[in-house]
Amino acid sequence: MQRPLSGLGIEYRVVSLYSRDRSQREAKLRFDVGQGTQDLGFRSEVDVLFTAVASAEVVLRVRDERDEPTTASFVFASRRSAEWCLKGVDVCWSQKKRFIAAGEMKDAEAAYEHARAAYRRIVAESE
């Protein structure tokens, strides 16, 4: 969001509100419109009432290579963000490969290809 106002007579901003609890919730938004506006007083606040809907339960059973329970980190990504990441890996490789030592090139290529494959899989699964 841009900090300075554009000077238009009216401006809009989209605000996303989230709550970990479902049901009706209330949020208080406060606005600071700069110096010289102290006379606004309590008019710089607004209470917003919204309904938070239930989320979907997702069960993940994470196992290591010995089929034992373990911990993990997950990223849930959209197709568009996966395509952006895939492009980023390609750009990174094109910029970095000339600095990689010959003896490390094979491992570096494998690492970058592993990242590409992961993002390609996300793209394919989201079609």
Residue pairs with C-beta under 8 A, 6 or more apart in sequence:
1 13
5 11
15 29
17 25
17 27
17 48
17 50
17 52
18 52
19 25
19 52
21 52
22 52
22 53
22 54
22 55
23 51
23 52
24 49
24 50
24 51
24 52
25 49
25 50
25 51
25 52
26 47
26 48
26 49
26 50
27 47
27 48
27 50
28 45
28 46
28 47
28 48
29 45
29 46
29 47
29 48
30 44
30 45
31 44
31 45
31 46
32 44
33 40
33 44
37 44
60 72
60 74
61 69
62 69
62 70
62 71
62 72
63 69
63 70
64 70
77 85
77 122
78 126
79 122
79 123
79 126
79 127
82 119
82 122
82 123
82 126
83 119
83 123
85 119
86 116
86 119
86 120
86 123
89 112
89 115
89 116
89 119
90 116
92 112
93 112
96 108
97 105
97 108
100 108
